[in-house]
């Protein structure tokens, strides 16, 4: 039986934007992945104040954004678990689900220098391989020295979009068009997300 190549992309997705989805597509195409699973974090350990909307809203926006695309799936495993989301816990979960497949965790090149700080990183490096996105003009100079780390470089697109900036645009009543998938924008408007609470 052929081993299936499964990629995972984690993040707060608050809101999901085209930078996230291009990263997913870049990894999917360049590494010939069979599936790519988006994994929204309940709370990111290295960005404790990064989440402003509820788990339900972030999950709904993400699903609305990619439901038409057969290549992408969404997992709510970290949202259901709650608390701080450590990649190691999700990697153990997915390794148990897919014991015979090749698992790839997709990260931004900017994460590489911090990789040694990730919880149980040596065990994590045993469970999954890493695909890191290198953006044009921002070569990754140093690679972390971690036992057994399997690292793959991926040409990423340069899209300087941040969820923080998008939440600010909402507050200032500016358009999210061309930053965020249309169905996610509709959801944000319908649920009045990222507005100042008075």
VENSULRA-V425211 format. One record per residue. N is the residue number from 1. PHI is phi in degrees with one decimal (999 if undefined). D_LAST is the distance of its C-alpha to the last C-alpha in Angstrom with 1 decimal. Layout:
n | phi | d_last
N | PHI | D_LAST
N | PHI | D_LAST
This chain:
n | phi | d_last
1 | 999 | 57.9
2 | -70.8 | 55.9
3 | -71.3 | 53.1
4 | -89.8 | 49.7
5 | -99.1 | 47.5
6 | -117.2 | 43.9
7 | -103.0 | 41.2
8 | -130.8 | 37.8
9 | -127.7 | 34.7
10 | -97.0 | 31.9
11 | 165.1 | 28.4
12 | -79.3 | 24.7
13 | 50.2 | 24.5
14 | -129.1 | 20.7
15 | -94.2 | 21.3
16 | -62.8 | 25.0
17 | -141.9 | 26.5
18 | -66.0 | 30.0
19 | -62.0 | 30.8
20 | -61.6 | 30.7
21 | -73.2 | 32.8
22 | -66.2 | 35.3
23 | -60.1 | 35.9
24 | -62.0 | 36.6
25 | -67.6 | 38.9
26 | -57.8 | 40.7
27 | -65.4 | 41.5
28 | -58.2 | 42.5
29 | -74.8 | 44.9
30 | -71.7 | 46.4
31 | -108.1 | 47.2
32 | 55.3 | 48.2
33 | -70.0 | 45.8
34 | -89.0 | 46.3
35 | -143.6 | 42.7
36 | -134.8 | 39.4
37 | -110.4 | 36.8
38 | -88.3 | 33.2
39 | -123.9 | 31.9
40 | -66.6 | 28.1
41 | -85.8 | 27.6
42 | -66.5 | 25.6
43 | -151.0 | 25.1
44 | -78.1 | 27.2
45 | -63.2 | 29.3
46 | -93.9 | 29.4
47 | -135.8 | 25.7
48 | -62.9 | 23.9
49 | -108.2 | 20.4
50 | -84.1 | 20.9
51 | -107.3 | 19.2
52 | -115.6 | 15.6
53 | -103.9 | 16.1
54 | -70.7 | 18.2
55 | -56.5 | 22.0
56 | -61.3 | 22.3
57 | -66.9 | 20.1
58 | -65.1 | 22.1
59 | -66.1 | 25.3
60 | -64.9 | 24.7
61 | -62.0 | 23.9
62 | -64.6 | 27.0
63 | -63.4 | 29.2
64 | -61.7 | 28.2
65 | -69.3 | 29.0
66 | -119.7 | 32.5
67 | -60.9 | 33.7
68 | -80.3 | 36.2
69 | -100.0 | 37.7
70 | -64.2 | 40.5
71 | -76.2 | 40.7
72 | -110.6 | 37.3
73 | -129.2 | 36.2
74 | -124.2 | 33.1
75 | -113.1 | 33.5
76 | -99.9 | 30.9
77 | -58.4 | 33.1
78 | -74.3 | 30.8
79 | -66.2 | 27.7
80 | -66.0 | 29.9
81 | -68.5 | 31.3
82 | 72.6 | 27.8
83 | 68.9 | 27.5
84 | -72.9 | 28.6
85 | -93.5 | 30.4
86 | -99.9 | 33.8
87 | -57.3 | 35.9
88 | -58.4 | 39.0
89 | -65.1 | 37.8
90 | -70.1 | 37.2
91 | -62.5 | 40.4
92 | -62.7 | 42.3
93 | -60.6 | 40.8
94 | -73.1 | 41.7
95 | -65.4 | 45.1
96 | -67.5 | 45.9
97 | -70.9 | 45.0
98 | -125.2 | 46.9
99 | -64.9 | 49.7
100 | -107.9 | 52.0
101 | -102.1 | 49.7
102 | -92.4 | 48.7
103 | -108.7 | 45.1
104 | -124.8 | 43.3
105 | -97.8 | 40.0
106 | -94.3 | 38.4
107 | -134.5 | 36.7
108 | -77.5 | 35.9
109 | -56.0 | 38.6
110 | -68.1 | 36.1
111 | -81.7 | 36.1
112 | -55.6 | 39.9
113 | -62.8 | 40.0
114 | -99.1 | 37.7
115 | -59.6 | 39.5
116 | -65.6 | 41.7
117 | -86.0 | 38.6
118 | -65.5 | 37.8
119 | -60.4 | 38.5
120 | 49.6 | 42.2
121 | -63.3 | 42.7
122 | -67.7 | 46.5
123 | -65.9 | 46.2
124 | -59.4 | 43.5
125 | -66.0 | 45.9
126 | -75.5 | 48.5
127 | -80.8 | 46.3
128 | -135.6 | 45.0
129 | -96.4 | 45.8
130 | -111.0 | 43.3
131 | -109.7 | 42.7
132 | -111.5 | 41.0
133 | -89.9 | 39.8
134 | -103.5 | 41.1
135 | -83.8 | 39.4
136 | -57.6 | 41.8
137 | 86.4 | 42.3
138 | -128.2 | 40.8
139 | -64.1 | 43.8
140 | -84.7 | 43.4
141 | -82.2 | 45.9
142 | -113.7 | 46.0
143 | -105.6 | 46.3
144 | -65.4 | 45.6
145 | -98.4 | 48.7
146 | -127.6 | 48.0
147 | -52.2 | 50.8
148 | 74.2 | 51.3
149 | -67.5 | 48.4
150 | -109.4 | 48.9
151 | -121.7 | 47.0
152 | -125.9 | 47.0
153 | -87.4 | 45.8
154 | -132.0 | 44.0
155 | -72.3 | 43.5
156 | -99.4 | 39.8
157 | -84.8 | 38.3
158 | -88.7 | 36.4
159 | -129.0 | 32.9
160 | -86.9 | 30.5
161 | -121.4 | 27.2
162 | -123.8 | 24.7
163 | -61.3 | 21.8
164 | -59.3 | 19.8
165 | -63.1 | 20.5
166 | -69.1 | 19.7
167 | -62.7 | 16.2
168 | -66.1 | 15.8
169 | -60.6 | 17.4
170 | -59.7 | 14.9
171 | -62.2 | 12.0
172 | -92.9 | 14.4
173 | 63.6 | 15.4
174 | -94.7 | 18.9
175 | -69.8 | 21.4
176 | -100.5 | 22.2
177 | -57.9 | 25.7
178 | 71.9 | 28.6
179 | -109.7 | 26.5
180 | -127.1 | 25.6
181 | -56.4 | 27.8
182 | -54.6 | 27.1
183 | -65.6 | 26.6
184 | -71.6 | 23.9
185 | -62.8 | 22.1
186 | -58.0 | 22.4
187 | -62.4 | 21.0
188 | -59.0 | 17.9
189 | -67.7 | 17.3
190 | -62.2 | 18.1
191 | -104.5 | 15.8
192 | 47.4 | 12.8
193 | -76.3 | 13.3
194 | 65.7 | 12.0
195 | -85.1 | 9.0
196 | -65.4 | 6.1
197 | -88.5 | 3.8
198 | -99.0 | 0.0
